[in-house]
Amino acid sequence: MKSHRFLVRLLSGLLLAGCLAQPHAALAQLDESQVGAWYALVWNSRFDDSRWGLQGDVQHRNFDLAGDLQQVLLRAGVTYDAPALPGSLTFGVASVSTGEFGPGSNKTRENRIYQQWSLPTLQAGRWRIGQRFRFEQRWFQGQDLRTRLRYSLTATLPLNGGDLSPGTYYLSIGNELFLNGQQGIGGGRRVDYFDRNRIGAGLGYSAGNGTRLELGYMRQITDNVSKGQLMVTVRRRF
Protein backbone atom coordinates (compact mmCIF):
# COMPACT_ATOMS: atom_id res chain seq x y z
CA MET A 1 0.00 0.00 0.00
CA LYS A 2 2.89 2.40 0.64
CA SER A 3 4.05 2.01 -2.95
CA HIS A 4 0.50 2.68 -4.17
CA ARG A 5 0.25 5.86 -2.11
CA PHE A 6 3.63 6.97 -3.43
CA LEU A 7 2.50 6.47 -7.05
CA VAL A 8 -0.74 8.37 -6.46
CA ARG A 9 1.22 11.25 -4.93
CA LEU A 10 3.71 11.17 -7.81
CA LEU A 11 0.89 11.33 -10.36
CA SER A 12 -0.70 14.24 -8.49
CA GLY A 13 2.62 16.09 -8.46
CA LEU A 14 3.17 15.60 -12.17
CA LEU A 15 -0.34 16.77 -12.97
CA LEU A 16 0.14 19.88 -10.82
CA ALA A 17 3.50 20.61 -12.44
CA GLY A 18 1.95 20.32 -15.89
CA CYS A 19 -0.83 22.74 -14.94
CA LEU A 20 1.60 25.32 -13.54
CA ALA A 21 4.18 25.10 -16.33
CA GLN A 22 4.20 27.99 -18.80
CA PRO A 23 6.02 28.38 -22.13
CA HIS A 24 8.96 30.77 -22.21
CA ALA A 25 7.97 32.44 -25.48
CA ALA A 26 5.06 31.80 -27.79
CA LEU A 27 5.65 31.24 -31.49
CA ALA A 28 4.00 34.12 -33.29
CA GLN A 29 2.78 32.04 -36.20
CA LEU A 30 0.94 29.48 -34.04
CA ASP A 31 -2.45 30.32 -32.51
CA GLU A 32 -2.21 28.86 -29.00
CA SER A 33 -5.84 29.74 -28.24
CA GLN A 34 -7.05 27.48 -31.07
CA VAL A 35 -7.95 24.00 -29.86
CA GLY A 36 -6.46 21.24 -31.98
CA ALA A 37 -7.63 17.67 -32.36
CA TRP A 38 -5.80 14.36 -32.25
CA TYR A 39 -7.59 11.28 -33.62
CA ALA A 40 -5.96 7.96 -32.76
CA LEU A 41 -6.38 4.21 -33.17
CA VAL A 42 -4.30 2.28 -30.62
CA TRP A 43 -4.12 -1.49 -30.99
CA ASN A 44 -2.38 -4.51 -29.52
CA SER A 45 -2.43 -8.24 -30.04
CA ARG A 46 -0.97 -11.29 -28.33
CA PHE A 47 0.04 -14.52 -30.06
CA ASP A 48 -1.71 -17.55 -28.57
CA ASP A 49 0.18 -19.28 -25.74
CA SER A 50 3.18 -17.03 -26.27
CA ARG A 51 5.09 -14.24 -24.58
CA TRP A 52 5.20 -12.38 -27.90
CA GLY A 53 2.76 -9.89 -29.33
CA LEU A 54 2.32 -6.81 -31.48
CA GLN A 55 1.18 -3.27 -30.76
CA GLY A 56 0.95 0.04 -32.55
CA ASP A 57 -1.03 3.16 -33.22
CA VAL A 58 -2.13 5.44 -36.05
CA GLN A 59 -2.63 9.12 -35.25
CA HIS A 60 -3.97 12.03 -37.29
CA ARG A 61 -3.27 15.36 -35.60
CA ASN A 62 -4.67 18.76 -36.58
CA PHE A 63 -3.77 22.29 -35.51
CA ASP A 64 -7.55 22.89 -35.45
CA LEU A 65 -10.47 20.49 -35.11
CA ALA A 66 -10.26 19.46 -38.77
CA GLY A 67 -8.52 20.53 -41.95
CA ASP A 68 -5.18 22.03 -40.86
CA LEU A 69 -2.92 18.99 -40.72
CA GLN A 70 -0.29 18.97 -37.99
CA GLN A 71 1.00 15.40 -38.07
CA VAL A 72 0.37 11.88 -39.29
CA LEU A 73 2.08 9.30 -37.09
CA LEU A 74 2.42 5.57 -37.81
CA ARG A 75 3.98 3.36 -35.14
CA ALA A 76 4.29 -0.40 -34.63
CA GLY A 77 6.34 -2.69 -32.44
CA VAL A 78 6.93 -6.25 -31.24
CA THR A 79 6.21 -6.90 -27.55
CA TYR A 80 7.79 -9.51 -25.29
CA ASP A 81 7.05 -10.48 -21.69
CA ALA A 82 10.49 -11.24 -20.28
CA PRO A 83 10.36 -13.92 -17.53
CA ALA A 84 12.86 -12.08 -15.30
CA LEU A 85 11.36 -8.60 -15.77
CA PRO A 86 7.93 -7.33 -14.64
CA GLY A 87 5.70 -5.98 -17.36
CA SER A 88 6.50 -6.09 -21.08
CA LEU A 89 9.18 -4.85 -23.46
CA THR A 90 8.52 -3.36 -26.88
CA PHE A 91 10.89 -2.83 -29.81
CA GLY A 92 9.43 -0.80 -32.65
CA VAL A 93 9.64 1.78 -35.42
CA ALA A 94 7.69 4.93 -36.24
CA SER A 95 7.25 7.33 -39.13
CA VAL A 96 6.05 10.91 -38.63
CA SER A 97 5.02 13.46 -41.26
CA THR A 98 4.64 17.00 -39.89
CA GLY A 99 2.88 19.85 -41.66
CA GLU A 100 3.10 23.59 -41.07
CA PHE A 101 0.54 25.78 -39.33
CA GLY A 102 -1.83 27.65 -41.61
CA PRO A 103 -2.36 27.40 -45.38
CA GLY A 104 1.16 26.25 -46.25
CA SER A 105 1.74 22.73 -47.57
CA ASN A 106 5.37 22.13 -46.53
CA LYS A 107 6.02 18.88 -44.66
CA THR A 108 8.95 17.41 -42.79
CA ARG A 109 9.63 13.73 -42.16
CA GLU A 110 10.96 11.95 -39.11
CA ASN A 111 11.81 8.27 -38.66
CA ARG A 112 12.22 6.63 -35.27
CA ILE A 113 13.33 3.44 -33.57
CA TYR A 114 12.15 2.98 -29.99
CA GLN A 115 12.47 0.66 -27.01
CA GLN A 116 9.76 0.60 -24.37
CA TRP A 117 9.19 -0.88 -20.93
CA SER A 118 5.57 -1.02 -19.73
CA LEU A 119 5.31 -1.86 -16.03
CA PRO A 120 2.50 -4.06 -14.67
CA THR A 121 -0.73 -2.26 -13.78
CA LEU A 122 -0.98 -1.45 -10.07
CA GLN A 123 -4.18 -1.31 -8.03
CA ALA A 124 -4.68 1.54 -5.55
CA GLY A 125 -8.23 1.08 -4.28
CA ARG A 126 -10.37 1.27 -7.43
CA TRP A 127 -7.66 3.13 -9.35
CA ARG A 128 -5.59 1.30 -11.97
CA ILE A 129 -2.14 2.89 -12.32
CA GLY A 130 0.10 2.38 -15.35
CA GLN A 131 3.68 3.43 -16.03
CA ARG A 132 5.72 3.39 -19.22
CA PHE A 133 9.31 4.28 -20.12
CA ARG A 134 10.20 4.82 -23.78
CA PHE A 135 13.60 5.56 -25.34
CA GLU A 136 13.60 6.88 -28.91
CA GLN A 137 16.26 7.32 -31.59
CA ARG A 138 15.08 9.97 -34.07
CA TRP A 139 16.24 10.90 -37.57
CA PHE A 140 15.33 14.26 -39.14
CA GLN A 141 16.53 15.47 -42.52
CA GLY A 142 19.44 17.89 -42.03
CA GLN A 143 19.96 17.07 -38.34
CA ASP A 144 22.19 14.81 -36.31
CA LEU A 145 20.76 11.70 -34.69
CA ARG A 146 18.57 12.76 -31.77
CA THR A 147 17.45 10.70 -28.77
CA ARG A 148 14.60 11.23 -26.35
CA LEU A 149 13.41 9.67 -23.10
CA ARG A 150 9.70 9.59 -22.25
CA TYR A 151 7.98 8.70 -18.99
CA SER A 152 4.21 8.22 -18.86
CA LEU A 153 2.09 7.86 -15.72
CA THR A 154 -1.65 7.22 -16.03
CA ALA A 155 -4.50 6.46 -13.65
CA THR A 156 -7.87 4.95 -14.62
CA LEU A 157 -10.96 4.84 -12.40
CA PRO A 158 -14.01 2.70 -13.33
CA LEU A 159 -17.15 4.73 -12.65
CA ASN A 160 -19.89 2.09 -12.65
CA GLY A 161 -18.03 -1.07 -11.77
CA GLY A 162 -14.93 -2.53 -10.22
CA ASP A 163 -13.02 -3.15 -13.45
CA LEU A 164 -13.05 -2.29 -17.16
CA SER A 165 -15.46 -5.04 -18.19
CA PRO A 166 -17.87 -4.34 -21.09
CA GLY A 167 -20.39 -1.61 -20.34
CA THR A 168 -18.09 0.24 -17.93
CA TYR A 169 -17.53 3.98 -18.07
CA TYR A 170 -14.22 5.21 -16.68
CA LEU A 171 -12.18 8.31 -15.91
CA SER A 172 -8.60 8.52 -17.15
CA ILE A 173 -5.93 11.06 -16.20
CA GLY A 174 -2.27 11.10 -17.10
CA ASN A 175 0.96 12.95 -17.61
CA GLU A 176 3.89 12.28 -19.95
CA LEU A 177 7.28 13.96 -19.67
CA PHE A 178 9.71 14.14 -22.65
CA LEU A 179 13.46 14.78 -22.20
CA ASN A 180 15.97 15.20 -25.02
CA GLY A 181 19.13 13.13 -24.79
CA GLN A 182 21.41 15.88 -26.15
CA GLN A 183 21.32 19.59 -26.89
CA GLY A 184 23.37 19.86 -30.09
CA ILE A 185 21.40 18.70 -33.15
CA GLY A 186 23.86 19.71 -35.90
CA GLY A 187 24.64 22.86 -37.84
CA GLY A 188 25.23 24.84 -34.67
CA ARG A 189 21.60 24.39 -33.59
CA ARG A 190 20.65 23.46 -30.04
CA VAL A 191 17.59 22.35 -28.14
CA ASP A 192 16.83 22.20 -24.42
CA TYR A 193 16.96 18.97 -22.47
CA PHE A 194 13.29 19.56 -21.64
CA ASP A 195 11.34 18.71 -24.79
CA ARG A 196 7.69 18.81 -23.74
CA ASN A 197 5.06 17.76 -21.24
CA ARG A 198 1.59 16.40 -21.96
CA ILE A 199 -1.11 16.47 -19.32
CA GLY A 200 -4.67 15.29 -19.94
CA ALA A 201 -7.89 13.79 -18.69
CA GLY A 202 -10.87 12.15 -20.32
CA LEU A 203 -13.83 9.82 -20.15
CA GLY A 204 -13.85 6.35 -21.63
CA TYR A 205 -16.29 3.54 -22.36
CA SER A 206 -15.50 -0.17 -22.55
CA ALA A 207 -17.57 -1.33 -25.49
CA GLY A 208 -16.70 -5.02 -25.28
CA ASN A 209 -14.95 -7.31 -27.75
CA GLY A 210 -11.62 -5.72 -26.80
CA THR A 211 -12.71 -2.19 -27.79
CA ARG A 212 -12.58 0.98 -25.68
CA LEU A 213 -13.63 4.50 -26.74
CA GLU A 214 -12.16 7.64 -25.17
CA LEU A 215 -12.85 11.37 -25.41
CA GLY A 216 -10.58 13.78 -23.56
CA TYR A 217 -8.57 16.98 -23.46
CA MET A 218 -4.80 17.26 -23.38
CA ARG A 219 -2.50 20.25 -22.95
CA GLN A 220 0.93 20.02 -24.57
CA ILE A 221 3.57 22.34 -23.14
CA THR A 222 6.97 23.06 -24.70
CA ASP A 223 9.45 25.89 -24.17
CA ASN A 224 7.73 27.78 -26.99
CA VAL A 225 4.08 26.75 -27.03
CA SER A 226 1.26 25.72 -24.70
CA LYS A 227 -1.66 24.39 -26.71
CA GLY A 228 -4.82 22.41 -25.98
CA GLN A 229 -5.90 19.35 -27.93
CA LEU A 230 -9.17 17.46 -28.16
CA MET A 231 -8.35 13.74 -27.93
CA VAL A 232 -10.50 11.11 -29.66
CA THR A 233 -9.11 7.60 -29.20
CA VAL A 234 -10.20 4.08 -30.13
CA ARG A 235 -8.33 1.28 -28.32
CA ARG A 236 -8.59 -2.21 -29.79
CA ARG A 237 -7.26 -5.51 -28.47
CA PHE A 238 -7.22 -8.37 -30.96
C-alpha positions in Angstrom: 0.0 0.0 0.0 2.9 2.4 0.6 4.0 2.0 -3.0 0.5 2.7 -4.2 0.3 5.9 -2.1 3.6 7.0 -3.4 2.5 6.5 -7.0 -0.7 8.4 -6.5 1.2 11.3 -4.9 3.7 11.2 -7.8 0.9 11.3 -10.4 -0.7 14.2 -8.5 2.6 16.1 -8.5 3.2 15.6 -12.2 -0.3 16.8 -13.0 0.1 19.9 -10.8 3.5 20.6 -12.4 2.0 20.3 -15.9 -0.8 22.7 -14.9 1.6 25.3 -13.5 4.2 25.1 -16.3 4.2 28.0 -18.8 6.0 28.4 -22.1 9.0 30.8 -22.2 8.0 32.4 -25.5 5.1 31.8 -27.8 5.7 31.2 -31.5 4.0 34.1 -33.3 2.8 32.0 -36.2 0.9 29.5 -34.0 -2.4 30.3 -32.5 -2.2 28.9 -29.0 -5.8 29.7 -28.2 -7.0 27.5 -31.1 -8.0 24.0 -29.9 -6.5 21.2 -32.0 -7.6 17.7 -32.4 -5.8 14.4 -32.3 -7.6 11.3 -33.6 -6.0 8.0 -32.8 -6.4 4.2 -33.2 -4.3 2.3 -30.6 -4.1 -1.5 -31.0 -2.4 -4.5 -29.5 -2.4 -8.2 -30.0 -1.0 -11.3 -28.3 0.0 -14.5 -30.1 -1.7 -17.6 -28.6 0.2 -19.3 -25.7 3.2 -17.0 -26.3 5.1 -14.2 -24.6 5.2 -12.4 -27.9 2.8 -9.9 -29.3 2.3 -6.8 -31.5 1.2 -3.3 -30.8 0.9 0.0 -32.5 -1.0 3.2 -33.2 -2.1 5.4 -36.0 -2.6 9.1 -35.3 -4.0 12.0 -37.3 -3.3 15.4 -35.6 -4.7 18.8 -36.6 -3.8 22.3 -35.5 -7.6 22.9 -35.5 -10.5 20.5 -35.1 -10.3 19.5 -38.8 -8.5 20.5 -42.0 -5.2 22.0 -40.9 -2.9 19.0 -40.7 -0.3 19.0 -38.0 1.0 15.4 -38.1 0.4 11.9 -39.3 2.1 9.3 -37.1 2.4 5.6 -37.8 4.0 3.4 -35.1 4.3 -0.4 -34.6 6.3 -2.7 -32.4 6.9 -6.2 -31.2 6.2 -6.9 -27.6 7.8 -9.5 -25.3 7.1 -10.5 -21.7 10.5 -11.2 -20.3 10.4 -13.9 -17.5 12.9 -12.1 -15.3 11.4 -8.6 -15.8 7.9 -7.3 -14.6 5.7 -6.0 -17.4 6.5 -6.1 -21.1 9.2 -4.8 -23.5 8.5 -3.4 -26.9 10.9 -2.8 -29.8 9.4 -0.8 -32.6 9.6 1.8 -35.4 7.7 4.9 -36.2 7.2 7.3 -39.1 6.0 10.9 -38.6 5.0 13.5 -41.3 4.6 17.0 -39.9 2.9 19.9 -41.7 3.1 23.6 -41.1 0.5 25.8 -39.3 -1.8 27.7 -41.6 -2.4 27.4 -45.4 1.2 26.3 -46.3 1.7 22.7 -47.6 5.4 22.1 -46.5 6.0 18.9 -44.7 9.0 17.4 -42.8 9.6 13.7 -42.2 11.0 11.9 -39.1 11.8 8.3 -38.7 12.2 6.6 -35.3 13.3 3.4 -33.6 12.1 3.0 -30.0 12.5 0.7 -27.0 9.8 0.6 -24.4 9.2 -0.9 -20.9 5.6 -1.0 -19.7 5.3 -1.9 -16.0 2.5 -4.1 -14.7 -0.7 -2.3 -13.8 -1.0 -1.4 -10.1 -4.2 -1.3 -8.0 -4.7 1.5 -5.5 -8.2 1.1 -4.3 -10.4 1.3 -7.4 -7.7 3.1 -9.3 -5.6 1.3 -12.0 -2.1 2.9 -12.3 0.1 2.4 -15.4 3.7 3.4 -16.0 5.7 3.4 -19.2 9.3 4.3 -20.1 10.2 4.8 -23.8 13.6 5.6 -25.3 13.6 6.9 -28.9 16.3 7.3 -31.6 15.1 10.0 -34.1 16.2 10.9 -37.6 15.3 14.3 -39.1 16.5 15.5 -42.5 19.4 17.9 -42.0 20.0 17.1 -38.3 22.2 14.8 -36.3 20.8 11.7 -34.7 18.6 12.8 -31.8 17.5 10.7 -28.8 14.6 11.2 -26.4 13.4 9.7 -23.1 9.7 9.6 -22.3 8.0 8.7 -19.0 4.2 8.2 -18.9 2.1 7.9 -15.7 -1.7 7.2 -16.0 -4.5 6.5 -13.7 -7.9 4.9 -14.6 -11.0 4.8 -12.4 -14.0 2.7 -13.3 -17.1 4.7 -12.7 -19.9 2.1 -12.7 -18.0 -1.1 -11.8 -14.9 -2.5 -10.2 -13.0 -3.1 -13.4 -13.1 -2.3 -17.2 -15.5 -5.0 -18.2 -17.9 -4.3 -21.1 -20.4 -1.6 -20.3 -18.1 0.2 -17.9 -17.5 4.0 -18.1 -14.2 5.2 -16.7 -12.2 8.3 -15.9 -8.6 8.5 -17.2 -5.9 11.1 -16.2 -2.3 11.1 -17.1 1.0 12.9 -17.6 3.9 12.3 -20.0 7.3 14.0 -19.7 9.7 14.1 -22.7 13.5 14.8 -22.2 16.0 15.2 -25.0 19.1 13.1 -24.8 21.4 15.9 -26.1 21.3 19.6 -26.9 23.4 19.9 -30.1 21.4 18.7 -33.2 23.9 19.7 -35.9 24.6 22.9 -37.8 25.2 24.8 -34.7 21.6 24.4 -33.6 20.7 23.5 -30.0 17.6 22.3 -28.1 16.8 22.2 -24.4 17.0 19.0 -22.5 13.3 19.6 -21.6 11.3 18.7 -24.8 7.7 18.8 -23.7 5.1 17.8 -21.2 1.6 16.4 -22.0 -1.1 16.5 -19.3 -4.7 15.3 -19.9 -7.9 13.8 -18.7 -10.9 12.2 -20.3 -13.8 9.8 -20.2 -13.9 6.4 -21.6 -16.3 3.5 -22.4 -15.5 -0.2 -22.5 -17.6 -1.3 -25.5 -16.7 -5.0 -25.3 -14.9 -7.3 -27.7 -11.6 -5.7 -26.8 -12.7 -2.2 -27.8 -12.6 1.0 -25.7 -13.6 4.5 -26.7 -12.2 7.6 -25.2 -12.8 11.4 -25.4 -10.6 13.8 -23.6 -8.6 17.0 -23.5 -4.8 17.3 -23.4 -2.5 20.2 -23.0 0.9 20.0 -24.6 3.6 22.3 -23.1 7.0 23.1 -24.7 9.5 25.9 -24.2 7.7 27.8 -27.0 4.1 26.7 -27.0 1.3 25.7 -24.7 -1.7 24.4 -26.7 -4.8 22.4 -26.0 -5.9 19.4 -27.9 -9.2 17.5 -28.2 -8.3 13.7 -27.9 -10.5 11.1 -29.7 -9.1 7.6 -29.2 -10.2 4.1 -30.1 -8.3 1.3 -28.3 -8.6 -2.2 -29.8 -7.3 -5.5 -28.5 -7.2 -8.4 -31.0 
